[in-house]
Amino acid sequence: MPCPSICSWSFRKLLGLRDLVRDRFRYVVGKGTSISLWNDLWHPVGRLIDVYGERMIYDSGLSRQAKVAEVISEGS
């Protein structure tokens, strides 16, 4: 999200911290219907796209928009 020209100084500073705090967020997977398989930080190794690259998406046969729910089987 680009910073709007009318935003406050404090909001601009918060937006500037996005890259610093992004890796500190964790997700509760639950059923996995709202978590991106490739782009969200839900797995202990990190974002799967960063760890395994584009080739993993291709080899998996899953779409780039795949959700974690697509790979959950019997709760695991």
N, C-alpha and C positions, 0 to 999 in steps of 0.2 A: 504494500500500500504506500503510494507516494504521500509525502507530507503536504497537506493542503496549505495554500499560502496564508490562510486566515487562522491557522492553529496557534495555540499559545506556545510560549517558550518551553514550558514544562512538558507539553505533549510532544513537541519536536524532540526534546531530549529523550523521552521514553521511546519514541520511534527509532532514535539513533542507537538504542541499546538492544534492538532486536537480535542482531547477530551474536551478541555476547551472551544473551540468556536463552536463545533458542535450544541449545544443546542441554540445557538443564531441566527442560520440561520432560515429564514422563506421562505416559498414557495408561489408563486402565482399559484393558482390551475388552473385557466382558464378552459379548457375542461377536465383536469385531466388525459390526455392520457400518460403523462410521469411521474406521481407521484405515488409512491407506496402507496397503501391504508394502509398497515400495518407498514411499516418501515420508511417512511418519516415524517418529522415534519410539517404537513400541518394543523392539527386540533388543536383548542385551548387547548384541554386537554393534548396534547403531542402526542408522537408516540403511535399509537393504540396498537401495540404489547406490549409496556411497561406498558400501563395503564390497558389493559384488558386481556393480556396473550394469550397463545396458544389456549386455549379453545374457545375464541371468533372466531378465524379463523375456527376452526372445526365447531362450531355451525352456522356460517354464510353460510357455503356451498361454499364459495369463495376460490379460490386458494391462496397460499402464495404469488404468483406473481401478485395478483390482483392490478389493477390501480384504482385510485379514479373515473375515468370515468365510471367504472362498477356500481357505486352506485349513480351516478348523474341522476336525473330524472327531466326533464323540467327545467334545469338550477339550480336546488337546490340539 
